[in-house]
Amino acid sequence: MHEMSIALEIARIAEDRLGAAASQLVTVSVEVGDESGIEPANLEFCLEAVLATPPFRGAEAEVVPVRGDVLQLAYLEVDDGNPDD
Amino acid sequence: MAIQTIEVRERVMARNDEFAAQVRARLAAKGIVAINLVSSPGAGKTMLLERTLASVGEELGISVITGDVQTQNDAERLAAYTSRIVSAVITGGACHLDALQVLTALDAIDLDSTRLLFIENVGNLVCPAHWDLGEREKIVLFSVTEGEDKPLKYPAMFKRADHVIMTKTDLLAHVPFDLHHAIANARRVNPQLSFLEVSALRAWGLREWFDFLRYAVAQEPAGT
């Protein structure tokens, strides 16, 4: 029920970590436990809505189901726009 | 394109838990016990607090923070029973209180004369279970007009609670509610739970409730 609060907090952590690179964010991976009180599909929806607003430019939310009451931001992926080596 | 992966591994609730730790530290410094009262809407949190403030509000130095999605109605109801400020938090749509809201609400409260702080959470058996507010005890109110299977439907709340107060027991004569079955369901979810039975309307069980609060206050180490 409070997935939007959680999505906003995840976005805050991401912005905190990335700073100016927030606009390059392409993937956010979140581990969601089956006892965390969070509904994965709902969180994914909220997170992608939040990540479509500045400083982000749209990113994919990847929700990884795990056991227990875990709720953690696992990793971020950014694309610096440079061609691969 | 060059994709770079940044390991974060940060708990989403970490910031809330930091604020909860700040609430705990401020209360501990003053020797204040905080109780987080949670329940579904209409289980009787405000009425129990009205009776509590009227009878032992001064004796136990009780202050209250109320949380509601909209209106200050609960705070206004409770203000009639206490000379202290009732600090109202309007969440503006959010389904729970968070620790930062409580930390901010503490500023309105006279902590020097407070020994017991009630945090009346938003009426909701789902979300408030997941937000530590810096309380010492979480108490769930469970009214006899609800289903006996509430603890099974909302296990997170009952798992994280310390005590359950069965409310509106005066209605047991009128509703098909099996009190023992309800308590057994709660114990299935959390065997550590203790139970009180009250009717705030008829003043049944209030003496036990007040004694429980006196004991909770007496157990708290004095402030520094």
Interface residues (C-beta under 8 A of the other chain):
Chain A: M1 H2 S5 I6 E9 I10 R12 I13 A14 R17 L18 V26 V30 E35 S36 G37 L71 Q72 L73 A74 Y75 L76 E77 V78 D79 D80 G81 N82 P83 D84 D85
Chain B: M1 A2 I3 Q4 T5 I6 E7 V8 R9 E10 R11 V12 M13 R15 N16 A94 C95 H96 D98 N124 V126 C127 A129 H130 A156
